[in-house]
Amino acid sequence: MFYYVLKYVILGPLLRLVFRPRIEGLEHVPATGAAIVAGNHLSFSDHFLMPAILKRRITFLAKAEYFTGPGIKGRLTAFFFRSAGQIPVDRSGKEAGKAAIREGLGVLSKEELLGIYPEGTRSHDGRLYKGKVGVAVMALRAEVPVIPCAMIGTFEAQPPGRKIPKIHPVAIRFGEPLDFSRYAGMENEKAILRAITDEIMYAILTLSEQEYVDRYAADVKAEEAAEKAALAKNRKFPRLPQR
């Protein structure tokens, strides 16, 4: 119930008024039946803009940190995400991928729309990164189409670190459904999963026109964080010149 209150009464009208998103290709999203909507992830706002413009309900796999924050703010955030029908997924540890797939398949088994960001995390610099193969596993096991989606302008509206989005033109593009039935029964073949995922990412790239990086976003983020930490350490404890 709260999902529809947010969508049609509280958040949906507000987001449409502020962002006035331009929608392209909405006819590609099926009116009934299970499907995966796979998109790029540029901003915290993505979680709310896409559900606000879709006619059907869509459930996203959200990182568990949104549900476990401390204090009043953390409890309010957790309540908001749960009320909006989002599912927490722990992204740490070896079992994280299996848990996400299990939860996603549960949504699809109910003939619903599942929203997923194959990159696994938000882009920290506006570029599109290599996709993880979980989306391919779910598409094959559930035997459902994948609708590529591109969020455009949300990075500029709410880049990482900005709590309140600014007014900026936003577009949401949906591409034609991708059918992978030709790979039925091959969800354990690593090469097939990689090929499917790359095809999905290429479709998203075509829609978004982002710069593509053939590396996982999480790895790049970790490397850049380590470099910043090393630079900060060197500034705090500079090496003395050797005699």
Residue pairs with C-beta under 8 A, 6 or more apart in sequence:
2 83
2 84
3 57
3 83
3 84
3 85
6 12
6 83
6 84
7 51
7 52
11 48
11 52
12 51
12 52
15 21
15 45
15 48
15 49
15 52
16 52
16 53
18 165
18 167
19 45
19 49
19 157
19 165
19 167
19 168
19 169
19 170
20 169
20 170
21 49
21 53
21 170
21 171
21 172
22 169
22 170
22 171
22 172
23 53
23 171
23 172
24 171
24 172
24 173
24 174
25 173
25 174
25 175
25 176
26 53
26 54
26 55
26 174
28 147
28 174
28 175
28 176
28 177
29 35
29 37
29 54
29 55
29 56
29 113
29 147
29 174
30 145
30 147
30 177
31 55
31 56
32 111
33 111
33 144
34 107
34 108
34 109
34 110
34 111
34 112
34 113
34 114
34 142
34 144
35 113
35 114
35 144
35 145
35 146
35 147
35 177
36 104
36 108
36 113
36 114
36 115
36 116
36 135
36 138
36 139
36 142
36 144
36 145
36 146
36 147
37 50
37 58
37 113
37 114
37 115
37 116
37 146
37 147
37 149
37 174
38 116
38 117
38 118
38 131
38 135
38 146
38 147
38 148
38 149
38 200
38 204
39 46
39 50
39 115
39 116
39 117
39 148
39 149
39 150
39 151
39 204
40 117
40 119
40 123
40 128
40 149
40 150
40 151
40 204
40 208
40 210
41 117
41 119
41 121
41 122
41 123
41 151
42 122
42 123
42 126
42 151
42 154
42 155
43 122
43 151
43 154
43 155
43 157
43 158
43 159
43 165
44 122
44 158
45 154
45 157
45 158
45 165
46 117
46 151
46 154
47 60
47 62
47 86
49 151
49 154
49 170
49 172
50 58
50 115
50 149
50 151
50 172
51 57
51 58
51 60
51 84
51 115
53 172
54 113
56 112
56 113
57 85
57 112
57 113
58 112
58 113
58 114
58 115
59 85
59 86
59 87
59 107
59 112
59 113
59 114
59 115
60 86
60 87
60 114
60 115
60 116
61 86
61 87
61 89
61 100
61 103
61 104
61 114
61 115
61 116
62 81
62 86
62 87
62 88
62 89
63 88
63 89
63 91
63 121
64 88
64 89
64 90
64 91
66 77
66 78
66 81
66 86
66 88
67 77
67 78
67 81
67 82
67 88
68 74
68 78
68 88
69 75
69 77
69 78
81 88
87 103
87 107
89 96
89 99
89 100
89 103
90 96
90 99
91 100
91 120
91 121
97 132
97 134
100 134
101 134
101 137
101 138
101 141
104 114
104 116
104 134
104 138
105 138
105 141
105 142
107 113
107 114
108 114
108 138
108 142
108 144
109 142
114 138
116 134
116 135
116 138
118 131
118 132
118 134
118 135
118 197
118 200
118 201
118 204
119 128
119 129
119 130
119 131
119 132
119 216
119 217
120 131
120 132
120 216
120 217
120 218
121 217
121 218
121 221
122 160
122 217
123 129
123 155
123 210
123 217
124 160
124 217
124 220
124 221
124 224
126 155
126 159
126 210
126 211
127 210
127 211
127 212
127 213
128 201
128 204
128 205
128 208
128 210
128 211
128 212
128 213
129 212
129 213
129 215
129 216
129 217
129 220
130 201
130 213
130 214
130 215
130 216
130 217
131 197
131 198
131 200
131 201
132 197
132 216
133 190
133 193
133 194
133 196
133 197
135 146
135 196
135 197
135 200
136 180
136 187
136 192
136 193
136 194
136 196
136 197
136 200
137 187
137 193
138 144
139 145
139 146
139 180
139 196
140 180
140 183
140 184
140 185
140 186
140 187
140 193
140 196
141 187
143 181
143 184
145 177
145 178
145 179
145 180
146 177
146 178
146 180
146 200
147 174
147 175
147 176
147 177
147 178
148 174
148 175
148 178
148 200
148 203
148 204
148 206
148 207
149 172
149 173
149 174
149 175
149 204
149 207
150 171
150 172
150 173
150 175
150 204
150 207
150 208
151 170
151 171
151 172
151 208
152 170
152 171
152 172
152 173
152 208
152 209
153 168
153 169
153 170
153 171
154 165
154 170
156 168
157 165
157 166
157 167
157 168
157 170
158 164
158 165
158 166
173 207
173 208
174 207
175 203
175 204
175 206
175 207
178 199
178 200
178 203
180 196
183 189
183 192
183 196
186 192
187 193
201 212
205 212
213 220
